[in-house]
Amino acid sequence: MNELTGLDDLHPRADDERGDGPAVVAAITGGPGVGKTALALHWAHRVRRHFVDGDLYIDMRGYNSGNALGPEQALTSFLRGLGVEADRIPIDEQECAALFRSMVYGRKILIFIDNVSSVKQIRQVIPASHSSLVLITSRNRLSGLVAREGAARVTLDVLSPQESVRLLREVIGPSRVDAEPEAARRVAELCGCLPLALRVVGERAAGRSLLSLGELVDELVQEQDFLDALADREDELSDVRAVFSWSYRALPEDSRRAFRLLGLHEGKVLCVDSAAALLAVTPAVARRRLGDLANVHLLQETARDRYRMHDLLRSYAVELLSAEEPREERTRAVRRVLTWYLLSADAGRRAILPRSRSLHLVPAGDQVRPVERFDEAADAVRWFDTERENLLAALRQAVAWGQYDIAWMLPAVASGFFELSAHWSDWKHVHEFGLDAARLVGNQVGEAFHLMCLGDVHWRSGAYEVAVENYRAAAELSRGIDDLWTLGFSLRGLGLVALEQGHPGAEEHFEAALAVFREHGDRRGEGMSLLSLAECARGREEHAEAAAFCRRALGIFREIGDRWSEAWGAFPLADSLSELGELYDAEDHLGRALAVFREFTDRRSEASTLRRLGDVSSARGEPDAARRLWTQAAALYEEFGDESADVLRRRAEDVTVSGGGEADDGGRAG
């Protein structure tokens, strides 16, 4: 184990014959139930022979509310362990500490102090003797001990899934675990890979020989009964609930309430700002609350201002919440954090696609401070990448808690991110959720919007008949409510399907969409329709007309500051320019588009740009450049599992190819 190696590295210092200087201090820290005491005992037995003058042990009960020991009790215990008669032990703490240090000075003693909650609790117990070693376990980081006493800290985390299954094999028996390996891994996951939880679950399973691991999984999945399934009422030390409660009860009330409410955060990792909304406090206060919880390992800090709560701890928090917070307050807290995700995602939408569909969103309220703006589109993309799983979790939570207005709005404002980042499955599912939610609350704007977006989803996946059904339903509904934005993009979608299938009528759909957008004053929709008309002109091999449509579209995008759409419009323009022999102009437009797509981390569009640049280089008689660009594009396409990778690799091998690649379907982000 790496932790044992880290502790073993202390040996040279502990073996030093000098008595001067502070004792060697090692702190094993980590959350409750991760095996700190077991590791400390295991290592202490390994090195005990090096401490010929004996060893001392005490449990400080740092997380046993009302029963934690103070330094004077530890000093008294140690003095007795050293053979000091009771009547010789001073009453005064300082005198007691002085006597302890004098007795330990120059001696080789191993001092094991378990369950320490603060540095104050043990500072007087650390001798000023380099030959002694103090081994401490704590759920706190004990930063002061590291800073002042130079303590070496070993942080113990949960077991890996493989280690967890090995532990289950030891407790339950190899035959049962090996017979149901997937169920065993699921049991480990449900236990948060906590050694204590795994041992308690394993002992129970071992005593119920007729219980399959699959049935055990089913029991543990029942969240509210989860901890009951782990509990052994006959042995309090085996009760995981009690272990967690020691940490919980040691907190001040505001931190206890924060822990309870944080159980409502459905995402794997939470940030300070979302926690502030959930707790109805300022970000500064939330940061302190989260820090306090991380210090006692009820949260794990994964990065700056980002925290994770283990599943088992969340189950405990939810149990406490149900018992101590009224339903109304739980609902208000959930709505606050969902509102934060909704409004923050909308700020990201405005940064990435500033002319995309805007909605009248729910008010923030005084207790919600969402991200107001992103300085750069790339900042918004990074935020979306970081929060993607949380956004999905928030959507599911909105449905589960009946917050249907947020449930239909959140996919609407986040749609462009899922599309641009090529999270296709997520893109489909969020709009299915959104459509159901809009229908439940009878919001026809939301219903039409999600039908149109599902049309986009099915158009891209090649399910053209379903796409047409979605587009037609969206168009019909949006006409009835005078929603010209959705009507325009639904008509354009019908044109895209017709164009893809080679059916007549595509141009008529695009012209109808253009008329709607112009009536509505939607400049971006107007530009997108012009690009679609350019595709029709290219199909007729009228490349000059196609290039003219494209230039008009790019001018609109530039005018309204829509950089991504301008970059996307470079594709059909470059294709037309290449057909006209204007290769340097085509390369210039594609080069600028490539920079934008890389800034937006739009890797699929980056691949498409590289492919087209390779086509242009080949047409210009530059085989080395073409080979390099096609190879780069192929590597990206391979990441997506796109068969274009093989086509481009073959093309790179045959650098005699000159000119024009196949046109991409590409993204739309309506």
Disulfide bonds with the S-S distance in Angstrom:
none
